Amino acid sequence: MRSFEIIVEPKPVPSSTHGEPEPTSGARPRRRRGEPTEMVDVLIHDANVTAHLPERHAACVLRDMAAAVLDLSARGSHKRIVRFYEDAWELCIERFGETATLSVYRAGADPSVLVYDRPVAFRDVRASVREAIDARLGRAGAERGAVERELIELRRGLGEGEPEAFAGAPPAKTLVSIEPDRDGPISFASEFSIRAAHQPDGAPSAPSVEHADLHALLFRGKIRAEIRGRSLELGDEFPFVFAGRAVDLVRRALEAWERGQPFVAKLPVGTSEISLRLASAGSDDGRAALIVRREGFPTVTFPELGICDVGESVLSFAR
């Protein structure tokens, strides 16, 4: 059983229902314009982490993945990011010798993480990409466009043998702490481990051009809230994702307060949930209540908090 598989296959056409006529023999089933015709499945240790992600440009995703794997095959330590076309999903493949770590996440204003740094055998990644290309080209038959021709060239580059062997292991992680600001009535803290910076094989010693890399900001850690002298463990979460969502929550609450409108919203964090409610929308004091629900613990309510204090605590954590 391989630790990694990539499957690109046609999207099943639902059978006719509600009295609709079946297509005549030899006729292709009609699809709506723009509807995805293929699906991309990424299986890690036999678990489907993408759950049949619809993708109108599945062949392009497979091409980009093959190009990434081909590049990684010549390097002992490097990272490549494959971006999907249908939505802001990304697949990060990072190689450390014979091991690769895989992450599947959605970028954008509200990031979502399906898998983070799951270790697999790099040879399994390479072999599965080869098989996916063979299957895709077999379905294309004689009707081969530009993408199929690129897949043929990449397939030749991947060859049939095992990838070049490199020694290496993921760098050691360093513990980092974000301490709470105890001068205010509310603050947030976090502890997480991140990998030490390292130069990928073949990279220049001078700093390279900066580029968007959400994966570098995805690391899991413990989130803690300090509210009026009480410490509440909220569970494991991605601090960067939590900070972004918390800033958005406070922004919407402040906008509602300025308009004199009531506001109630929830923010999931780890195994907990934080609810923010404006207690006196539109008033000068901007009173708010914070309700914390934690798994296995009674609900705790903190009334009479200043909405500006909540906002400052979130901004301080995000910085």
C-alpha positions in Angstrom: 0.0 0.0 0.0 1.4 3.4 -1.1 1.6 6.3 1.3 0.4 8.7 -1.5 -1.8 8.5 -4.5 -3.1 11.0 -7.0 -6.1 10.1 -9.0 -7.5 12.2 -11.9 -10.7 10.6 -13.3 -13.9 11.6 -15.1 -16.6 13.0 -13.0 -19.5 10.4 -12.8 -22.6 11.5 -14.7 -25.8 11.1 -12.5 -28.4 8.7 -13.9 -31.5 10.2 -15.4 -34.3 10.9 -12.9 -37.6 12.8 -12.7 -38.7 11.3 -16.0 -36.0 12.8 -18.1 -35.2 10.8 -21.3 -32.1 8.7 -21.4 -29.5 9.7 -24.0 -29.6 7.7 -27.2 -27.0 5.0 -27.8 -23.6 6.4 -28.6 -24.6 10.0 -27.6 -22.5 11.7 -24.9 -24.3 12.9 -21.8 -24.9 16.6 -21.8 -23.2 18.7 -19.1 -23.9 22.3 -18.1 -21.4 24.8 -19.5 -18.6 25.3 -17.0 -19.4 22.2 -15.0 -16.3 20.2 -14.0 -15.8 17.1 -16.1 -13.0 15.6 -14.0 -12.2 15.2 -10.3 -8.9 15.2 -8.5 -8.4 12.8 -5.6 -5.4 13.1 -3.3 -5.0 10.0 -1.0 -2.5 10.1 1.8 -2.1 6.8 3.7 -5.3 5.6 2.0 -7.4 8.6 3.3 -9.0 10.8 0.6 -8.0 14.3 1.8 -9.6 16.2 -1.1 -12.9 14.3 -1.2 -13.4 14.4 -4.9 -12.4 18.0 -5.4 -14.1 19.1 -8.7 -11.7 20.7 -11.1 -12.3 21.8 -14.6 -8.6 21.9 -15.3 -7.6 18.6 -13.8 -5.1 17.8 -16.5 -3.4 21.2 -15.9 -3.2 20.4 -12.1 -1.7 17.0 -13.0 0.8 18.7 -15.3 1.9 21.2 -12.7 2.2 18.4 -10.1 4.3 16.3 -12.5 6.6 19.3 -13.1 7.0 19.9 -9.4 7.8 16.2 -8.7 10.3 16.2 -11.6 12.0 19.2 -10.2 12.1 17.7 -6.7 13.5 14.4 -8.1 16.8 16.2 -8.7 17.0 17.9 -5.3 17.5 16.5 -1.9 15.8 19.3 0.0 13.3 21.7 -1.7 9.6 22.7 -1.7 7.2 23.1 -4.5 3.6 24.4 -4.4 0.9 23.2 -6.9 -2.0 25.6 -7.2 -5.4 24.3 -8.2 -7.3 26.3 -10.9 -11.0 25.9 -9.8 -10.5 27.4 -6.3 -7.7 28.7 -4.1 -6.6 25.2 -3.0 -2.9 24.5 -2.9 -0.8 21.3 -2.5 2.6 21.8 -1.0 5.2 19.1 -1.6 8.4 19.4 0.4 11.2 16.9 0.0 13.7 15.9 2.7 15.8 13.1 1.2 13.7 10.0 0.9 10.7 11.6 2.7 8.3 14.2 1.5 5.8 16.1 3.6 2.4 17.0 2.0 0.0 19.8 2.9 -3.4 20.6 1.3 -4.9 23.9 2.2 -7.0 26.7 0.7 -5.5 30.2 0.6 -7.5 33.4 0.4 -9.1 35.6 3.0 -10.3 32.7 5.1 -7.7 29.9 4.9 -8.7 26.3 5.5 -6.3 23.4 6.2 -7.1 19.9 5.2 -3.7 18.3 5.8 -0.5 19.8 7.2 3.0 18.4 6.8 1.9 14.7 6.5 5.0 12.6 5.9 5.0 10.1 3.0 7.7 8.3 0.9 8.9 10.5 -2.0 9.2 7.5 -4.2 5.4 6.9 -3.7 4.7 10.5 -4.8 6.7 10.0 -8.0 5.3 6.6 -8.8 1.7 7.7 -8.3 2.1 10.8 -10.5 3.6 8.6 -13.3 0.5 6.3 -13.1 -1.9 9.2 -13.1 -0.3 10.5 -16.2 -0.5 7.1 -17.9 -4.2 6.8 -17.0 -4.9 10.3 -18.2 -3.1 9.9 -21.6 -4.9 6.5 -22.0 -8.3 8.2 -21.8 -7.3 11.0 -24.1 -6.4 8.5 -26.9 -5.6 10.1 -30.2 -7.3 13.4 -29.1 -4.3 15.1 -27.5 -4.0 18.8 -27.1 -1.2 21.0 -25.7 -1.6 19.9 -22.1 -1.4 16.2 -23.1 1.7 16.8 -25.1 3.3 18.5 -22.0 2.3 15.5 -20.0 4.0 13.2 -22.5 7.3 15.1 -22.1 7.0 15.2 -18.3 6.3 11.4 -18.3 9.5 10.8 -20.2 11.4 12.9 -17.7 10.0 10.9 -14.8 11.1 7.7 -16.4 10.5 4.3 -14.8 13.1 3.9 -12.1 13.4 5.1 -8.6 14.2 8.8 -7.9 17.8 9.8 -7.2 18.7 9.0 -3.6 19.5 11.9 -1.3 20.3 11.9 2.4 18.3 14.3 4.5 15.7 14.7 7.2 13.3 17.6 8.2 15.1 20.3 10.2 14.7 20.3 13.9 11.9 22.5 15.3 12.3 25.4 17.6 9.7 26.3 20.3 8.3 29.8 20.0 6.1 31.6 22.6 3.8 34.6 22.2 3.3 35.9 25.7 0.0 37.6 26.8 -0.2 41.3 27.4 -1.2 41.3 31.1 -1.7 45.1 31.2 -5.1 44.8 29.5 -8.3 43.0 30.6 -8.0 40.5 27.7 -5.1 39.1 25.7 -4.2 36.0 23.7 -1.1 33.8 23.9 0.3 30.9 21.9 3.1 28.3 21.9 4.1 26.6 18.7 7.1 24.9 17.1 8.6 26.0 13.8 11.4 24.6 11.7 14.7 26.4 11.7 15.4 28.2 8.5 17.5 26.3 6.0 18.8 26.7 2.5 17.3 24.3 -0.1 19.7 22.4 -2.2 20.9 24.5 -5.1 19.6 27.7 -3.6 21.9 30.8 -3.6 23.2 32.0 -0.4 21.9 35.5 -1.0 18.2 36.2 -0.2 15.9 35.2 -3.0 12.9 37.2 -4.3 10.0 37.1 -1.9 6.8 35.3 -3.0 3.5 34.4 -1.5 3.8 31.2 0.6 1.0 30.5 2.9 2.5 27.1 3.8 5.4 28.8 5.5 2.8 30.5 7.9 0.9 27.3 8.7 2.1 25.8 12.0 0.0 24.4 14.7 0.2 25.5 18.3 -1.7 25.9 21.5 -3.9 29.0 21.9 -4.6 30.5 25.3 -6.8 33.4 26.4 -6.1 35.6 29.4 -9.3 37.4 30.4 -9.5 39.4 33.6 -6.8 37.3 35.3 -8.3 34.0 34.2 -6.3 31.7 31.9 -8.3 29.6 29.4 -6.7 26.9 27.2 -8.6 27.0 23.9 -6.9 24.0 22.2 -4.6 23.4 19.2 -5.0 25.7 16.2 -3.0 27.4 13.5 -2.1 30.7 15.1 -1.9 32.5 11.7 -5.4 31.3 10.7 -6.8 32.2 14.1 -5.3 35.7 14.0 -6.8 36.4 10.6 -10.3 35.2 11.6 -10.1 37.1 14.9 -9.2 40.3 13.1 -12.1 39.9 10.7 -14.5 39.2 13.6 -13.4 42.4 15.5 -13.6 44.4 12.3 -17.2 43.4 11.7 -18.1 44.0 15.3 -16.6 47.6 15.2 -18.5 48.3 12.0 -21.8 47.1 13.6 -21.1 49.3 16.7 -20.4 52.4 14.6 -23.7 51.8 12.8 -25.6 51.3 16.0 -26.6 47.7 15.1 -26.6 44.6 17.3 -23.8 42.1 16.7 -23.3 38.4 17.6 -20.7 36.1 16.0 -18.9 32.9 16.8 -15.2 32.1 16.2 -14.1 28.5 16.4 -10.6 27.9 17.8 -9.1 24.5 18.4 -11.7 22.5 20.5 -13.3 25.7 21.7 -15.6 28.4 20.5 -15.6 32.1 21.3 -18.7 34.2 20.9 -18.6 38.0 20.7 -21.8 39.9 21.5 -22.2 43.7 21.6 -24.0 44.4 24.8 -24.9 48.0 24.0 -24.6 48.6 20.2 -24.2 52.2 19.3 -23.6 53.5 22.8 -20.5 55.5 23.7 -19.0 52.9 26.0 -19.0 50.1 23.5 -19.7 47.3 26.0 -19.3 43.8 24.7 -19.6 40.3 26.2 -17.3 37.4 25.4 -18.6 33.8 25.8 -16.1 31.0 25.8 -17.3 27.4 25.3 -14.6 24.7 25.8 -14.9 21.0 25.3 -15.3 19.3 28.6 -15.6 22.5 30.6 -18.6 24.7 31.6 -19.4 27.8 29.5 -17.8 31.0 30.8 -19.2 34.5 30.1 -17.2 37.7 30.5 -19.6 40.6 30.4 -18.8 44.3 30.3 -15.7 44.1 28.2 -14.8 47.1 26.0 -15.0 46.3 22.3 -11.9 48.4 21.8 -10.0 46.3 24.4 -11.0 43.2 22.5 -9.8 44.8 19.3 -6.5 45.8 20.8 -5.9 42.3 22.2 -6.5 40.7 18.8 -4.3 43.2 16.9 -1.5 42.7 19.5 -1.7 38.9 19.0 -1.8 39.3 15.2 1.3 41.5 15.2 
